[in-house]
Amino acid sequence: MYHLDNFQVNQHGELTTKEALVDEILELINHIKIQQFDTAFDPNIIRDLDINTLTSIRDELSKKATKGIDTDWLFSLTNS
């Protein structure tokens, strides 16, 4: 469960926590099938990002989950 003091409002006006967004991102990544390679994702890497960046990552992954993933976009996250 997420502690009440950790809730923030993101750019969409959603009341959420960084931890909840990280959980959503991990769930989306686990549902996206990447045929060409295996991926290892460390949630500790993104926990330091601000809430709006996490929201943007979640939103993009949500789009990719329905259309298939753009591996160039995914790899670009490691270079930011």
N, CA, C and O of each residue as an XYZ file, in Angstrom:
320
protein
N       0.848     -1.176      0.000
C       0.000      0.000      0.000
C       0.892      1.237      0.000
O       2.001      1.222      0.532
N       0.395      2.283     -0.595
C       1.164      3.510     -0.726
C       0.805      4.472      0.400
O      -0.370      4.637      0.726
N       1.802      5.099      0.988
C       1.603      6.016      2.096
C       0.987      7.318      1.601
O       1.391      7.840      0.561
N       0.023      7.841      2.329
C      -0.724      9.030      1.931
C       0.182     10.235      1.687
O      -0.103     11.047      0.808
N       1.266     10.363      2.449
C       2.173     11.504      2.295
C       2.929     11.481      0.973
O       3.477     12.504      0.562
N       2.968     10.333      0.299
C       3.731     10.201     -0.941
C       2.937     10.552     -2.191
O       3.504     10.589     -3.283
N       1.648     10.808     -2.061
C       0.820     11.105     -3.230
C       1.132     12.488     -3.776
O       1.324     13.443     -3.023
N       1.180     12.578     -5.117
C       1.407     13.830     -5.820
C       0.432     13.895     -6.992
O      -0.122     12.879     -7.411
N       0.234     15.089     -7.506
C      -0.599     15.275     -8.689
C       0.332     15.379     -9.887
O       1.247     16.202     -9.901
N       0.095     14.534    -10.903
C       0.940     14.569    -12.106
C       0.371     15.538    -13.133
O      -0.616     16.223    -12.863
N       0.988     15.597    -14.310
C       0.589     16.558    -15.344
C      -0.817     16.310    -15.887
O      -1.390     17.185    -16.535
N      -1.377     15.129    -15.631
C      -2.739     14.826    -16.077
C      -3.773     15.106    -14.984
O      -4.971     14.901    -15.181
N      -3.297     15.574    -13.837
C      -4.196     15.828    -12.719
C      -4.520     14.579    -11.920
O      -5.397     14.598    -11.056
N      -3.807     13.480    -12.210
C      -4.018     12.241    -11.459
C      -3.307     12.327    -10.110
O      -2.185     12.826    -10.030
N      -3.938     11.857     -9.081
C      -3.324     11.740     -7.772
C      -2.664     10.372     -7.712
O      -3.349      9.350     -7.720
N      -1.344     10.348     -7.652
C      -0.625      9.081     -7.723
C       0.679      9.184     -6.933
O       1.011     10.243     -6.401
N       1.400      8.094     -6.864
C       2.715      8.085     -6.219
C       3.752      7.627     -7.226
O       3.426      6.987     -8.225
N       5.002      7.960     -6.953
C       6.081      7.480     -7.809
C       6.120      5.954     -7.783
O       6.352      5.311     -8.806
N       5.890      5.384     -6.601
C       5.918      3.928     -6.467
C       4.822      3.273     -7.314
O       5.050      2.238     -7.941
N       3.644      3.878     -7.329
C       2.542      3.329     -8.131
C       2.884      3.398     -9.614
O       2.602      2.462    -10.362
N       3.493      4.508    -10.043
C       3.872      4.637    -11.448
C       4.950      3.637    -11.824
O       4.898      3.049    -12.905
N       5.931      3.433    -10.941
C       6.972      2.435    -11.207
C       6.332      1.060    -11.337
O       6.698      0.288    -12.223
N       5.383      0.747    -10.465
C       4.683     -0.546    -10.546
C       3.942     -0.684    -11.883
O       3.981     -1.744    -12.507
N       3.271      0.384    -12.319
C       2.562      0.348    -13.603
C       3.533      0.165    -14.765
O       3.263     -0.599    -15.692
N       4.656      0.865    -14.713
C       5.665      0.750    -15.767
C       6.194     -0.669    -15.844
O       6.320     -1.226    -16.934
N       6.504     -1.258    -14.702
C       6.996     -2.638    -14.684
C       5.960     -3.607    -15.236
O       6.296     -4.533    -15.973
N       4.709     -3.392    -14.879
C       3.635     -4.255    -15.390
C       3.523     -4.138    -16.909
O       3.370     -5.144    -17.601
N       3.599     -2.927    -17.419
C       3.521     -2.727    -18.869
C       4.704     -3.382    -19.577
O       4.535     -4.036    -20.606
N       5.889     -3.204    -19.027
C       7.075     -3.812    -19.643
C       6.947     -5.332    -19.641
O       7.323     -5.988    -20.613
N       6.424     -5.887    -18.566
C       6.254     -7.340    -18.494
C       5.224     -7.855    -19.494
O       5.284     -9.018    -19.892
N       4.277     -7.006    -19.906
C       3.260     -7.424    -20.870
C       3.680     -7.217    -22.318
O       3.097     -7.796    -23.235
N       4.687     -6.393    -22.512
C       5.143     -6.119    -23.875
C       6.110     -7.227    -24.292
O       7.105     -7.492    -23.618
N       5.802     -7.844    -25.380
C       6.652     -8.919    -25.893
C       7.673     -8.338    -26.852
O       7.312     -7.755    -27.874
N       8.925     -8.493    -26.531
C       9.996     -8.029    -27.404
C      10.635     -9.272    -28.011
O      11.310    -10.043    -27.328
N      10.414     -9.444    -29.276
C      10.818    -10.666    -29.960
C      12.334    -10.782    -30.169
O      12.893    -11.874    -30.069
N      12.995     -9.661    -30.459
C      14.385     -9.721    -30.883
C      15.376     -9.909    -29.731
O      16.483    -10.395    -29.960
N      15.018     -9.549    -28.530
C      15.975     -9.609    -27.434
C      15.242     -9.721    -26.106
O      14.058     -9.404    -25.994
N      15.980    -10.179    -25.109
C      15.460    -10.188    -23.746
C      15.794     -8.841    -23.126
O      16.791     -8.214    -23.485
N      14.969     -8.403    -22.206
C      15.249     -7.133    -21.549
C      15.290     -7.341    -20.046
O      14.501     -8.098    -19.481
N      16.209     -6.665    -19.427
C      16.286     -6.642    -17.970
C      16.015     -5.205    -17.554
O      16.626     -4.276    -18.081
N      15.116     -5.025    -16.627
C      14.730     -3.680    -16.218
C      14.875     -3.571    -14.718
O      14.280     -4.351    -13.973
N      15.658     -2.615    -14.271
C      15.875     -2.398    -12.845
C      15.023     -1.220    -12.377
O      15.300     -0.077    -12.740
N      13.997     -1.483    -11.580
C      13.114     -0.405    -11.131
C      13.838      0.655    -10.306
O      13.381      1.795    -10.234
N      14.963      0.296     -9.684
C      15.704      1.269     -8.888
C      16.240      2.416     -9.744
O      16.458      3.521     -9.248
N      16.449      2.143    -11.029
C      16.981      3.165    -11.926
C      15.984      4.297    -12.110
O      16.377      5.463    -12.154
N      14.704      3.975    -12.217
C      13.726      5.023    -12.513
C      13.071      5.620    -11.275
O      12.346      6.609    -11.388
N      13.302      5.054    -10.109
C      12.663      5.588     -8.895
C      13.092      7.021     -8.584
O      12.381      7.738     -7.880
N      14.236      7.443     -9.095
C      14.720      8.795     -8.831
C      14.154      9.828     -9.796
O      14.378     11.025     -9.617
N      13.424      9.385    -10.814
C      12.841     10.326    -11.772
C      11.664     11.057    -11.141
O      11.034     10.551    -10.212
N      11.370     12.253    -11.652
C      10.234     13.006    -11.115
C       8.925     12.374    -11.600
O       8.905     11.572    -12.534
N       7.854     12.755    -10.944
C       6.558     12.127    -11.198
C       6.060     12.364    -12.625
O       5.424     11.485    -13.207
N       6.340     13.539    -13.198
C       5.872     13.805    -14.556
C       6.644     12.984    -15.584
O       6.071     12.557    -16.586
N       7.927     12.759    -15.353
C       8.709     11.897    -16.250
C       8.210     10.469    -16.171
O       8.062      9.805    -17.197
N       7.948      9.986    -14.959
C       7.409      8.632    -14.794
C       6.046      8.508    -15.480
O       5.756      7.488    -16.107
N       5.218      9.536    -15.364
C       3.910      9.517    -16.015
C       4.071      9.433    -17.529
O       3.352      8.684    -18.192
N       5.013     10.200    -18.078
C       5.253     10.172    -19.523
C       5.731      8.806    -19.987
O       5.298      8.317    -21.031
N       6.614      8.189    -19.223
C       7.095      6.839    -19.562
C       5.925      5.863    -19.539
O       5.768      5.054    -20.454
N       5.107      5.937    -18.496
C       3.934      5.054    -18.397
C       2.998      5.243    -19.575
O       2.510      4.272    -20.153
N       2.745      6.512    -19.933
C       1.832      6.801    -21.038
C       2.363      6.243    -22.357
O       1.611      5.656    -23.134
N       3.651      6.427    -22.605
C       4.252      5.913    -23.843
C       4.235      4.389    -23.877
O       3.953      3.793    -24.917
N       4.535      3.762    -22.752
C       4.485      2.294    -22.708
C       3.059      1.784    -22.912
O       2.854      0.741    -23.533
N       2.082      2.513    -22.394
C       0.685      2.117    -22.601
C       0.345      2.129    -24.084
O      -0.321      1.223    -24.586
N       0.809      3.166    -24.783
C       0.584      3.235    -26.233
C       1.294      2.090    -26.938
O       0.726      1.451    -27.823
N       2.526      1.833    -26.548
C       3.322      0.791    -27.201
C       2.735     -0.594    -26.935
O       2.813     -1.476    -27.790
N       2.152     -0.785    -25.762
C       1.593     -2.086    -25.414
C       0.453     -2.472    -26.345
O       0.207     -3.654    -26.583
N      -0.234     -1.475    -26.867
C      -1.341     -1.780    -27.764
C      -0.903     -1.857    -29.217
O      -1.573     -2.499    -30.025
N       0.214     -1.212    -29.568
C       0.653     -1.178    -30.961
C       1.927     -1.983    -31.203
O       2.324     -2.144    -32.357
N       2.567     -2.482    -30.187
C       3.877     -3.098    -30.347
C       4.924     -2.067    -29.973
O       4.695     -0.865    -30.110
N       6.047     -2.522    -29.511
C       7.041     -1.594    -28.976
C       8.040     -1.151    -30.030
O       8.454     -1.933    -30.885
N       8.416      0.109    -29.954
C       9.465      0.679    -30.785
C      10.770      0.516    -30.006
O      11.021      1.246    -29.047
N      11.584     -0.426    -30.413
C      12.796     -0.717    -29.655
C      13.758      0.464    -29.623
O      14.506      0.615    -28.657
N      13.759      1.303    -30.655
C      14.612      2.496    -30.627
C      14.193      3.423    -29.479
O      15.043      3.978    -28.782
N      12.881      3.585    -29.288
C      12.387      4.414    -28.210
C      12.796      3.817    -26.855
O      13.238      4.543    -25.964
N      12.651      2.517    -26.707
C      12.993      1.868    -25.453
C      14.464      2.053    -25.125
O      14.816      2.381    -23.992
N      15.327      1.842    -26.117
C      16.753      2.016    -25.885
C      17.117      3.472    -25.631
O      18.101      3.750    -24.945
N      16.333      4.411    -26.176
C      16.635      5.827    -25.945
C      16.464      6.197    -24.487
O      17.065      7.168    -24.028
N      15.657      5.447    -23.742
C      15.474      5.733    -22.320
C      16.773      5.552    -21.551
O      17.001      6.233    -20.552
N      17.619      4.648    -22.002
C      18.872      4.413    -21.300
C      19.893      5.515    -21.572
O      20.873      5.648    -20.839
N      19.670      6.296    -22.611
C      20.604      7.362    -22.964
C      20.164      8.728    -22.465
O      20.839      9.724    -22.726
N      19.035      8.796    -21.746
C      18.550     10.091    -21.281
C      19.203     10.479    -19.980
O      18.913     11.545    -19.437
